[in-house]
């Protein structure tokens, strides 16, 4: 079996899961700048092909948005795939080291909080949902 074909399939599935959960893909640094310029709150998923992304982060994100307060927009960059876009997004996450999977909650272009890999990995899915909803509660508007 061709390893690249196998990896492309996994990457495509991970991308599709994020899009199906309501995230807009940002594949270039320009996409990131455009999205982060918008006013309001933005949930950023730093996606990845690791097990905690597929088993915890993406499913938690999908469930967390069923809440009274939600971000104005949801976007995703893909670590290891869309490297320049991911690097650009991470440049906004001041004070946080690179981490994937992870979530950042932006408000008017400023990082208000992050849920890093070490807070996702080894957690129960509901714990990640609760962490996301805690950020929504603190910074997002009621729908």
DSSP file (Angstrom, degrees, kcal/mol; ACC not computed):
  #  RESIDUE AA STRUCTURE BP1 BP2  ACC     N-H-->O    O-->H-N    N-H-->O    O-->H-N    TCO  KAPPA ALPHA  PHI   PSI    X-CA   Y-CA   Z-CA
    1    1 A X              0   0    0      0, 0.0     2,-0.6     0, 0.0     3,-0.1   0.000 360.0 360.0 360.0 138.8    0.0    0.0    0.0
    2    2 A X     >  -     0   0    0      1,-0.2     4,-2.0     2,-0.0     5,-0.1  -0.640 360.0-152.2 -75.8 117.9    1.2    3.5   -0.8
    3    3 A X  H  > S+     0   0    0     -2,-0.6     4,-2.8     1,-0.2     5,-0.2   0.883  93.8  53.9 -60.9 -41.3    1.8    5.3    2.4
    4    4 A X  H  > S+     0   0    0      1,-0.2     4,-2.7     2,-0.2    -1,-0.2   0.896 108.0  50.3 -62.0 -39.8    1.2    8.8    0.9
    5    5 A X  H  > S+     0   0    0      2,-0.2     4,-1.8     1,-0.2    -1,-0.2   0.929 111.7  48.7 -62.2 -44.2   -2.2    7.6   -0.4
    6    6 A X  H  X S+     0   0    0     -4,-2.0     4,-1.9     1,-0.2    -2,-0.2   0.925 113.1  46.5 -60.9 -46.9   -3.1    6.3    3.1
    7    7 A X  H  X S+     0   0    0     -4,-2.8     4,-2.9     1,-0.2     5,-0.2   0.894 109.0  54.8 -65.3 -39.7   -2.0    9.5    4.8
    8    8 A X  H  X S+     0   0    0     -4,-2.7     4,-2.5     1,-0.2    -1,-0.2   0.884 107.5  51.1 -60.2 -37.5   -3.9   11.6    2.2
    9    9 A X  H  X S+     0   0    0     -4,-1.8     4,-2.2     2,-0.2    -1,-0.2   0.912 111.5  46.4 -65.5 -43.3   -7.1    9.6    3.0
   10   10 A X  H  X S+     0   0    0     -4,-1.9     4,-2.3     2,-0.2    -2,-0.2   0.915 113.5  48.9 -65.2 -43.8   -6.6   10.2    6.8
   11   11 A X  H  X S+     0   0    0     -4,-2.9     4,-2.6     2,-0.2    -2,-0.2   0.922 110.9  50.3 -62.2 -44.7   -6.0   13.9    6.2
   12   12 A X  H  X S+     0   0    0     -4,-2.5     4,-2.7    -5,-0.2    -1,-0.2   0.903 110.4  49.6 -62.3 -41.2   -9.0   14.2    4.0
   13   13 A X  H  X S+     0   0    0     -4,-2.2     4,-2.3     2,-0.2    -1,-0.2   0.913 111.2  49.2 -63.2 -42.5  -11.2   12.5    6.6
   14   14 A X  H  X S+     0   0    0     -4,-2.3     4,-1.7     2,-0.2    -2,-0.2   0.897 112.3  48.2 -65.1 -40.0   -9.9   14.8    9.3
   15   15 A X  H  X S+     0   0    0     -4,-2.6     4,-2.4     1,-0.2    -2,-0.2   0.940 111.5  50.3 -62.7 -47.2  -10.5   17.9    7.2
   16   16 A X  H  X S+     0   0    0     -4,-2.7     4,-2.8     1,-0.2    -2,-0.2   0.870 107.2  53.8 -61.4 -38.7  -14.1   16.6    6.4
   17   17 A X  H  X S+     0   0    0     -4,-2.3     4,-1.3     2,-0.2    -1,-0.2   0.905 110.1  47.1 -63.1 -41.2  -14.9   16.1   10.0
   18   18 A X  H  <>S+     0   0    0     -4,-1.7     5,-2.2     2,-0.2     4,-0.3   0.924 114.0  46.8 -66.7 -43.9  -13.9   19.7   10.9
   19   19 A X  H ><5S+     0   0    0     -4,-2.4     3,-1.7     1,-0.2    -2,-0.2   0.911 109.8  53.7 -64.3 -42.3  -15.9   21.1    8.0
   20   20 A X  H 3<5S+     0   0    0     -4,-2.8    -1,-0.2     1,-0.3    -2,-0.2   0.797 104.0  57.1 -62.9 -27.7  -18.9   18.9    8.9
   21   21 A X  T 3<5S-     0   0    0     -4,-1.3    -1,-0.3    -3,-0.2    -2,-0.2   0.500 130.4 -94.9 -81.3  -4.0  -18.7   20.3   12.5
   22   22 A X  T < 5S+     0   0    0     -3,-1.7    52,-0.4     1,-0.3     2,-0.3   0.539  78.2 139.1 106.3   7.9  -19.1   23.9   11.1
   23   23 A X      < -     0   0    0     -5,-2.2     2,-0.5    -6,-0.1    -1,-0.3  -0.670  45.6-138.6 -88.5 139.3  -15.4   25.0   10.8
   24   24 A X  E     -a   75   0A   0     50,-2.4    52,-2.3    -2,-0.3     2,-0.3  -0.839  25.1-122.4 -93.1 129.9  -14.2   26.9    7.7
   25   25 A X  E     -a   76   0A   0     -2,-0.5     2,-0.6    50,-0.2    52,-0.2  -0.532  18.5-160.9 -75.0 135.9  -10.8   25.8    6.5
   26   26 A X        +     0   0    0     50,-2.8    52,-0.4    -2,-0.3    56,-0.1  -0.965  18.4 166.8-114.3 111.3   -8.0   28.4    6.4
   27   27 A X        +     0   0    0     -2,-0.6    58,-0.4    50,-0.1     2,-0.3   0.556  57.6  44.7-106.1  -9.5   -5.3   27.1    4.1
   28   28 A X  S  > S-     0   0    0     57,-0.1     4,-1.8    56,-0.1     5,-0.1  -0.905  82.1-114.2-130.9 159.9   -3.2   30.2    3.5
   29   29 A X  H  > S+     0   0    0     -2,-0.3     4,-2.5     1,-0.2     5,-0.2   0.865 119.4  55.9 -58.6 -34.5   -1.7   32.9    5.7
   30   30 A X  H  > S+     0   0    0      2,-0.2     4,-2.4     1,-0.2    -1,-0.2   0.885 103.5  53.1 -65.7 -38.8   -4.0   35.3    3.8
   31   31 A X  H  > S+     0   0    0      2,-0.2     4,-2.3     1,-0.2    -1,-0.2   0.911 110.2  49.0 -59.1 -42.4   -7.1   33.2    4.8
   32   32 A X  H  X S+     0   0    0     -4,-1.8     4,-2.8     2,-0.2    -2,-0.2   0.939 110.9  48.5 -63.9 -48.4   -6.0   33.5    8.4
   33   33 A X  H  X S+     0   0    0     -4,-2.5     4,-1.1     1,-0.2    -1,-0.2   0.912 112.1  49.6 -59.3 -43.1   -5.5   37.2    8.3
   34   34 A X  H  X S+     0   0    0     -4,-2.4     4,-0.6     1,-0.2     3,-0.4   0.923 114.0  44.6 -62.2 -45.5   -8.9   37.7    6.6
   35   35 A X  H >< S+     0   0    0     -4,-2.3     3,-0.9     1,-0.2    -2,-0.2   0.897 112.7  50.5 -67.1 -40.8  -10.7   35.5    9.2
   36   36 A X  H 3< S+     0   0    0     -4,-2.8    -1,-0.2     1,-0.2    -2,-0.2   0.637 100.6  65.1 -76.4 -13.1   -8.9   37.1   12.2
   37   37 A X  H 3< S+     0   0    0     -4,-1.1    -1,-0.2    -3,-0.4    -2,-0.2   0.720  80.6 101.5 -76.6 -22.5   -9.8   40.6   11.0
   38   38 A X  S << S-     0   0    0     -3,-0.9    71,-0.3    -4,-0.6    70,-0.2  -0.333  77.6-117.8 -67.6 142.7  -13.5   40.0   11.5
   39   39 A X  S    S+     0   0    0     69,-0.1     2,-0.2    68,-0.1    -1,-0.1  -0.392  75.4  39.8 -77.0 159.6  -15.0   41.4   14.6
   40   40 A X  S    S-     0   0    0     -2,-0.1    68,-2.7    32,-0.1     2,-0.3  -0.637 100.7 -34.9 101.4-162.2  -16.6   39.2   17.2
   41   41 A X  E     -B  107   0A   0     -2,-0.2    32,-2.0    66,-0.2    31,-0.7  -0.783  47.8-167.8-105.5 144.1  -15.4   35.8   18.5
   42   42 A X  E     -Bc 106  73A   0     64,-2.5    64,-3.2    -2,-0.3     2,-0.6  -0.990  11.0-151.7-132.2 123.0  -13.6   33.2   16.5
   43   43 A X  E     -Bc 105  74A   0     30,-2.5    32,-2.9    -2,-0.4     2,-0.5  -0.855  17.0-160.4 -91.7 125.2  -12.9   29.6   17.6
   44   44 A X  E     -Bc 104  75A   0     60,-3.1    60,-2.0    -2,-0.6     2,-0.6  -0.932   5.3-161.6-109.8 122.3   -9.8   28.2   16.0
   45   45 A X  E     -Bc 103  76A   0     30,-2.5    32,-2.0    -2,-0.5     2,-1.1  -0.916   8.1-154.1 -98.9 118.8   -9.2   24.5   15.8
   46   46 A X  E     -Bc 102  77A   0     56,-3.0    56,-1.1    -2,-0.6    55,-0.8  -0.828  29.0-155.2 -89.7 100.8   -5.6   23.6   15.1
   47   47 A X  E     + c   0  78A   0     30,-3.0    32,-2.0    -2,-1.1     2,-0.3  -0.261  20.5 170.1 -80.2 162.6   -6.4   20.3   13.5
   48   48 A X        -     0   0    0     30,-0.2    32,-0.1     2,-0.1    53,-0.1  -0.966  42.5-117.2-162.0 167.5   -4.1   17.2   13.3
   49   49 A X  S    S+     0   0    0     -2,-0.3    -2,-0.0    30,-0.2    31,-0.0   0.408  73.9 116.7 -94.8   2.6   -4.1   13.6   12.3
   50   50 A X  S >> S-     0   0    0      1,-0.1     4,-1.8     4,-0.0     3,-0.7  -0.192  79.0-108.2 -69.4 164.5   -3.3   12.3   15.8
   51   51 A X  H 3> S+     0   0    0      1,-0.2     4,-3.1     2,-0.2     5,-0.3   0.839 116.5  55.8 -62.9 -36.1   -5.6   10.1   17.8
   52   52 A X  H 3>>S+     0   0    0      2,-0.2     5,-2.6     1,-0.2     4,-1.0   0.744 106.3  52.9 -73.9 -19.3   -6.6   12.8   20.3
   53   53 A X  I <4>S+     0   0    0     -3,-0.7     5,-2.9     3,-0.2     6,-0.4   0.935 118.5  34.7 -73.1 -48.1   -7.6   15.1   17.5
   54   54 A X  I  <5S+     0   0    0     -4,-1.8     5,-0.2     1,-0.2    -2,-0.2   0.840 126.6  38.9 -75.1 -34.3   -9.9   12.5   16.0
   55   55 A X  I  <5S+     0   0    0     -4,-3.1    -3,-0.2    -5,-0.2    -1,-0.2   0.694 136.5   4.3 -91.2 -19.7  -11.1   10.9   19.2
   56   56 A X  I  X5S+     0   0    0     -4,-1.0     4,-2.5    -5,-0.3     5,-0.2   0.670 121.3  49.1-128.8 -58.3  -11.4   14.0   21.4
   57   57 A X  I  ><S+     0   0    0     -5,-2.6     4,-2.5     2,-0.2     5,-0.2   0.945 114.2  39.8 -64.3 -54.6  -10.9   17.4   19.8
   58   58 A X  H  ><S+     0   0    0     -5,-2.9     4,-2.1     1,-0.2    -1,-0.2   0.932 118.9  46.5 -65.7 -44.5  -13.0   17.3   16.7
   59   59 A X  H  > S+     0   0    0     -6,-0.4     4,-1.7    -5,-0.2    -1,-0.2   0.909 113.2  50.5 -62.1 -38.9  -15.9   15.4   18.3
   60   60 A X  H  X S+     0   0    0     -4,-2.5     4,-2.8     1,-0.2    -2,-0.2   0.916 109.7  50.1 -64.4 -41.9  -15.8   17.8   21.3
   61   61 A X  H  X S+     0   0    0     -4,-2.5     4,-1.0    -5,-0.2    -1,-0.2   0.900 107.8  54.2 -62.1 -40.2  -15.9   20.8   19.0
   62   62 A X  H  < S+     0   0    0     -4,-2.1    -1,-0.2    -5,-0.2    -2,-0.2   0.867 117.0  36.6 -61.5 -37.6  -18.9   19.4   17.2
   63   63 A X  H >< S+     0   0    0     -4,-1.7     3,-1.7     1,-0.2    -2,-0.2   0.808 105.2  67.6 -85.5 -32.0  -20.8   19.0   20.4
   64   64 A X  H 3< S+     0   0    0     -4,-2.8    -2,-0.2     1,-0.3    -1,-0.2   0.782  88.3  66.7 -63.1 -27.9  -19.6   22.1   22.2
   65   65 A X  T 3< S+     0   0    0     -4,-1.0     2,-1.6     1,-0.2    -1,-0.3   0.534  75.9  88.0 -76.2  -3.6  -21.4   24.4   19.8
   66   66 A X  S <  S+     0   0    0     -3,-1.7     2,-0.3    -4,-0.0    -1,-0.2  -0.614  74.5 105.5 -89.1  75.3  -24.8   23.2   21.0
   67   67 A X  S    S-     0   0    0     -2,-1.6    76,-0.1     1,-0.1    -3,-0.0  -0.935  85.5-105.2-151.8 161.9  -24.8   25.8   23.7
   68   68 A X  S    S+     0   0    0     -2,-0.3    75,-2.7     1,-0.1     2,-0.5   0.826 109.2  42.1 -65.7 -33.5  -26.4   29.2   24.6
   69   69 A X  E    S+E  142   0B   0     73,-0.3     2,-0.3    74,-0.1    73,-0.2  -0.967  72.4 166.1-118.7 130.0  -23.3   31.1   23.7
   70   70 A X  E     -E  141   0B   0     71,-1.2    71,-0.5    -2,-0.5   -29,-0.1  -0.947  39.5 -89.3-139.1 159.1  -21.2   30.3   20.7
   71   71 A X        -     0   0    0     -2,-0.3   -29,-0.2    69,-0.1     3,-0.1  -0.282  30.7-123.3 -65.9 154.0  -18.4   32.0   18.7
   72   72 A X  S    S+     0   0    0    -31,-0.7     2,-0.3     1,-0.2   -30,-0.2   0.886  94.6   6.4 -62.1 -40.6  -19.3   34.3   15.8
   73   73 A X  E     - c   0  42A   0    -32,-2.0   -30,-2.5   -35,-0.1     2,-0.4  -0.974  63.8-147.9-143.1 157.2  -17.2   32.1   13.5
   74   74 A X  E     + c   0  43A   0    -52,-0.4   -50,-2.4    -2,-0.3     2,-0.3  -0.996  23.6 172.2-128.3 128.5  -15.3   28.8   13.6
   75   75 A X  E     -ac  24  44A   0    -32,-2.9   -30,-2.5    -2,-0.4     2,-0.4  -0.882  13.7-154.0-132.6 161.9  -12.2   28.2   11.6
   76   76 A X  E     -ac  25  45A   0    -52,-2.3   -50,-2.8    -2,-0.3     2,-0.3  -1.000   7.3-168.0-141.5 141.8   -9.5   25.6   11.3
   77   77 A X  E     - c   0  46A   0    -32,-2.0   -30,-3.0    -2,-0.4     2,-0.7  -0.900  25.0-130.0-117.5 154.7   -5.9   25.3   10.3
   78   78 A X  E >>  - c   0  47A   0    -52,-0.4     4,-2.4    -2,-0.3     3,-1.8  -0.880  15.4-140.7-115.6 105.1   -4.2   22.0    9.8
   79   79 A X  T 34 S+     0   0    0    -32,-2.0   -30,-0.2    -2,-0.7     4,-0.1  -0.342  88.8  14.1 -60.1 136.3   -0.9   21.5   11.5
   80   80 A X  T 34 S+     0   0    0      1,-0.1    -1,-0.3   -32,-0.1     3,-0.1   0.313 129.2  55.0  81.3  -9.7    1.6   19.6    9.4
   81   81 A X  T <4 S+     0   0    0     -3,-1.8     2,-0.9     1,-0.1    -2,-0.2   0.723 112.9  29.6-116.7 -59.1   -0.5   20.1    6.2
   82   82 A X  S  X S+     0   0    0     -4,-2.4     4,-2.5     1,-0.2     5,-0.2  -0.648  76.8 168.9-104.3  72.8   -1.2   23.8    5.7
   83   83 A X  H  >  +     0   0    0     -2,-0.9     4,-2.6     1,-0.2    -1,-0.2   0.855  69.0  47.8 -61.9 -43.2    2.1   24.8    7.4
   84   84 A X  H  > S+     0   0    0      2,-0.2     4,-2.3     1,-0.2    -1,-0.2   0.907 113.9  47.7 -67.8 -40.1    2.1   28.5    6.5
   85   85 A X  H  > S+     0   0    0    -58,-0.4     4,-2.6     2,-0.2    -2,-0.2   0.911 113.5  48.4 -65.0 -41.9   -1.5   29.0    7.5
   86   86 A X  H  X S+     0   0    0     -4,-2.5     4,-2.7    -8,-0.2    -2,-0.2   0.916 111.2  50.0 -64.6 -42.9   -0.9   27.2   10.8
   87   87 A X  H  X S+     0   0    0     -4,-2.6     4,-1.4    -5,-0.2    -1,-0.2   0.908 111.2  49.3 -61.5 -42.0    2.2   29.3   11.5
   88   88 A X  H  X S+     0   0    0     -4,-2.3     4,-0.5     2,-0.2     3,-0.3   0.934 111.9  48.0 -63.6 -46.4    0.3   32.5   10.8
   89   89 A X  H >< S+     0   0    0     -4,-2.6     3,-1.7     1,-0.2     4,-0.5   0.932 109.9  52.5 -59.7 -45.4   -2.5   31.5   13.1
   90   90 A X  H >< S+     0   0    0     -4,-2.7     3,-1.1     1,-0.3    -1,-0.2   0.783  95.2  69.5 -63.7 -26.1    0.0   30.5   15.8
   91   91 A X  H 3< S+     0   0    0     -4,-1.4    -1,-0.3    -3,-0.3    -2,-0.2   0.739  98.5  52.1 -64.5 -20.0    1.6   34.0   15.6
   92   92 A X  T << S+     0   0    0     -3,-1.7     2,-1.7    -4,-0.5    19,-0.6   0.635  88.6  82.4 -85.5 -16.6   -1.6   35.4   17.1
   93   93 A X  S X  S-     0   0    0     -3,-1.1     3,-2.0    -4,-0.5    -1,-0.2  -0.394  72.8-169.7 -89.2  60.4   -1.5   32.9   20.1
   94   94 A X  T 3   +     0   0    0     -2,-1.7     3,-0.1     1,-0.3    -3,-0.1  -0.222  67.3  17.1 -58.4 133.7    0.9   35.0   22.1
   95   95 A X  T 3  S+     0   0    0      1,-0.2     2,-0.4     0, 0.0    -1,-0.3   0.410 104.2 101.8  87.1  -1.9    2.3   33.3   25.1
   96   96 A X    <   -     0   0    0     -3,-2.0    -1,-0.2    -6,-0.2    -3,-0.1  -0.957  66.7-133.5-118.0 131.1    1.3   29.8   24.0
   97   97 A X        -     0   0    0     -2,-0.4    -3,-0.0     1,-0.1     0, 0.0  -0.379  45.9 -76.6 -73.6 160.0    3.7   27.3   22.4
   98   98 A X        +     0   0    0     -2,-0.1     2,-0.3    18,-0.1    -1,-0.1  -0.319  62.4 170.5 -55.7 136.2    2.7   25.4   19.3
   99   99 A X        -     0   0    0     -3,-0.1     2,-0.3    18,-0.0   -53,-0.1  -0.975  20.3-136.0-153.0 131.8    0.3   22.7   20.1
  100  100 A X  S    S+     0   0    0     -2,-0.3     2,-0.2     1,-0.2   -53,-0.1  -0.979  85.5  26.3-146.7 136.3   -1.9   20.4   18.1
  101  101 A X  S    S+     0   0    0    -55,-0.8     2,-0.3    -2,-0.3    -1,-0.2   0.612  94.6 133.4 -71.1 159.5   -4.6   19.6   18.4
  102  102 A X  E     -B   46   0A   0    -56,-1.1   -56,-3.0    -2,-0.2     2,-0.4  -0.972  43.5-133.1-160.8 169.1   -5.6   22.7   20.2
  103  103 A X  E     -BD  45 115A   0     12,-2.2    12,-2.6    -2,-0.3     2,-0.4  -0.985  13.6-169.5-129.0 141.2   -8.3   25.4   20.3
  104  104 A X  E     -BD  44 114A   0    -60,-2.0   -60,-3.1    -2,-0.4     2,-0.6  -0.992  12.5-149.1-125.1 139.1   -7.9   29.2   20.5
  105  105 A X  E     -BD  43 113A   0      8,-2.8     7,-3.3    -2,-0.4     8,-1.0  -0.942  19.7-168.1-108.3 116.7  -10.7   31.6   21.2
  106  106 A X  E     -BD  42 111A   0    -64,-3.2   -64,-2.5    -2,-0.6     2,-0.4  -0.751   9.8-167.6-101.6 146.6  -10.1   34.9   19.5
  107  107 A X  E >  S-BD  41 110A   0      3,-2.7     3,-1.5    -2,-0.3   -66,-0.2  -0.953  77.6 -20.5-136.1 118.5  -12.0   38.1   20.1
  108  108 A X  T 3  S-     0   0    0    -68,-2.7   -69,-0.1    -2,-0.4   -67,-0.1   0.882 130.4 -48.6  50.3  42.9  -11.5   41.0   17.7
  109  109 A X  T 3  S+     0   0    0    -69,-0.3     2,-0.4   -71,-0.3    -1,-0.3   0.471 116.6 109.6  83.4   2.8   -8.2   39.4   16.6
  110  110 A X  E <  S-D  107   0A   0     -3,-1.5    -3,-2.7   -17,-0.0     2,-0.6  -0.926  72.3-118.0-116.5 137.1   -6.8   38.8   20.1
  111  111 A X  E     +D  106   0A   0    -19,-0.6    -5,-0.2    -2,-0.4     3,-0.1  -0.598  30.7 177.2 -74.2 117.9   -6.3   35.4   21.7
  112  112 A X  E     -     0   0A   0     -7,-3.3     2,-0.3    -2,-0.6    -1,-0.2   0.711  63.0 -20.8 -93.2 -25.0   -8.5   35.3   24.8
  113  113 A X  E     -D  105   0A   0     -8,-1.0    -8,-2.8     2,-0.0    -1,-0.3  -0.952  55.5-144.2-177.5 158.8   -7.7   31.7   25.8
  114  114 A X  E     -D  104   0A   0     -2,-0.3     2,-0.5   -10,-0.2   -10,-0.2  -0.954  10.4-151.3-134.4 152.6   -6.4   28.4   24.6
  115  115 A X  E     -D  103   0A   0    -12,-2.6   -12,-2.2    -2,-0.3   -14,-0.1  -0.965  33.8-157.7-119.2 109.1   -7.1   24.7   25.2
  116  116 A X    >>  -     0   0    0     -2,-0.5     3,-2.0   -14,-0.2     4,-0.7  -0.349  30.2 -99.4 -90.1 167.1   -3.8   23.0   24.5
  117  117 A X  H >> S+     0   0    0      1,-0.3     4,-3.3     2,-0.2     3,-1.5   0.875 121.7  58.0 -51.3 -43.3   -3.0   19.5   23.6
  118  118 A X  H 34 S+     0   0    0      1,-0.3    -1,-0.3     2,-0.2   -16,-0.1   0.714 106.3  50.3 -65.5 -17.8   -2.0   18.6   27.1
  119  119 A X  H <4 S+     0   0    0     -3,-2.0    -1,-0.3     1,-0.1    -2,-0.2   0.552 118.4  38.8 -91.8  -9.8   -5.5   19.7   28.2
  120  120 A X  H X< S+     0   0    0     -3,-1.5     3,-2.2    -4,-0.7    -2,-0.2   0.827  95.9  84.3-100.9 -52.1   -7.1   17.5   25.5
  121  121 A X  T 3< S+     0   0    0     -4,-3.3     3,-0.1     1,-0.3    -5,-0.0  -0.312 104.5  11.5 -59.3 128.6   -5.0   14.4   25.5
  122  122 A X  T 3  S+     0   0    0      1,-0.3    -1,-0.3    -2,-0.1     2,-0.1   0.423 102.7 119.5  83.5  -1.8   -6.1   11.9   28.2
  123  123 A X  S <  S-     0   0    0     -3,-2.2    -1,-0.3     1,-0.1     2,-0.3  -0.476  70.0-108.9 -88.1 164.1   -9.3   13.8   28.9
  124  124 A X    >>  -     0   0    0     -2,-0.1     4,-1.4     1,-0.1     3,-0.9  -0.681  33.1-114.5 -82.9 148.6  -12.8   12.5   28.5
  125  125 A X  H 3> S+     0   0    0     -2,-0.3     4,-2.3     1,-0.3     3,-0.2   0.873 116.4  56.2 -53.0 -39.6  -14.7   14.0   25.5
  126  126 A X  H 3> S+     0   0    0      1,-0.2     4,-2.4     2,-0.2    -1,-0.3   0.838 102.3  56.6 -64.4 -31.7  -17.2   15.7   27.9
  127  127 A X  H <> S+     0   0    0     -3,-0.9     4,-1.9     2,-0.2    -1,-0.2   0.891 108.1  46.6 -65.3 -38.9  -14.3   17.4   29.7
  128  128 A X  H  X S+     0   0    0     -4,-1.4     4,-2.4     2,-0.2    -2,-0.2   0.896 110.9  52.5 -69.6 -40.1  -13.1   19.0   26.4
  129  129 A X  H  X S+     0   0    0     -4,-2.3     4,-2.7     1,-0.2    -2,-0.2   0.932 110.2  48.8 -57.7 -46.2  -16.7   20.0   25.6
  130  130 A X  H  X S+     0   0    0     -4,-2.4     4,-1.7     1,-0.2    -2,-0.2   0.863 109.4  51.7 -64.9 -37.1  -16.9   21.7   29.1
  131  131 A X  H  X S+     0   0    0     -4,-1.9     4,-1.6     2,-0.2    -1,-0.2   0.921 112.2  46.8 -65.2 -43.2  -13.6   23.5   28.6
  132  132 A X  H  X S+     0   0    0     -4,-2.4     4,-2.3     1,-0.2     3,-0.2   0.937 111.9  49.5 -62.9 -46.6  -14.8   24.9   25.2
  133  133 A X  H  X S+     0   0    0     -4,-2.7     4,-2.7     1,-0.2    -1,-0.2   0.804 104.9  59.6 -65.8 -27.8  -18.1   25.9   26.6
  134  134 A X  H  X S+     0   0    0     -4,-1.7     4,-1.8     2,-0.2    -1,-0.2   0.901 107.4  45.8 -63.7 -41.2  -16.2   27.7   29.5
  135  135 A X  H  X S+     0   0    0     -4,-1.6     4,-2.1    -3,-0.2     5,-0.4   0.908 112.6  50.6 -66.1 -41.4  -14.5   29.8   26.9
  136  136 A X  H  X S+     0   0    0     -4,-2.3     4,-2.6     1,-0.2    -2,-0.2   0.921 109.7  51.0 -60.4 -43.4  -17.8   30.4   25.1
  137  137 A X  H  < S+     0   0    0     -4,-2.7    -1,-0.2     1,-0.2    -2,-0.2   0.895 114.0  44.3 -61.5 -40.9  -19.4   31.4   28.4
  138  138 A X  H  < S+     0   0    0     -4,-1.8    -1,-0.2    -5,-0.2    -2,-0.2   0.831 132.1  13.0 -74.8 -32.7  -16.6   33.9   29.2
  139  139 A X  H  < S+     0   0    0     -4,-2.1     2,-0.2    -5,-0.1    -3,-0.2   0.588 102.8  84.5-126.7 -12.7  -16.2   35.6   25.8
  140  140 A X     <  -     0   0    0     -4,-2.6     2,-0.2    -5,-0.4   -69,-0.1  -0.558  67.7-116.9-100.2 161.0  -19.1   34.8   23.4
  141  141 A X  E     -E   70   0B   0    -71,-0.5   -71,-1.2    -2,-0.2     2,-0.2  -0.577  35.8 -99.7 -89.0 154.2  -22.6   36.4   22.9
  142  142 A X  E      E   69   0B   0    -73,-0.2   -73,-0.3    -2,-0.2   -74,-0.1  -0.488 360.0 360.0 -70.5 142.6  -25.8   34.5   23.5
  143  143 A X              0   0    0    -75,-2.7    -1,-0.1    -2,-0.2   -74,-0.1   0.429 360.0 360.0 -94.4 360.0  -27.5   33.2   20.3
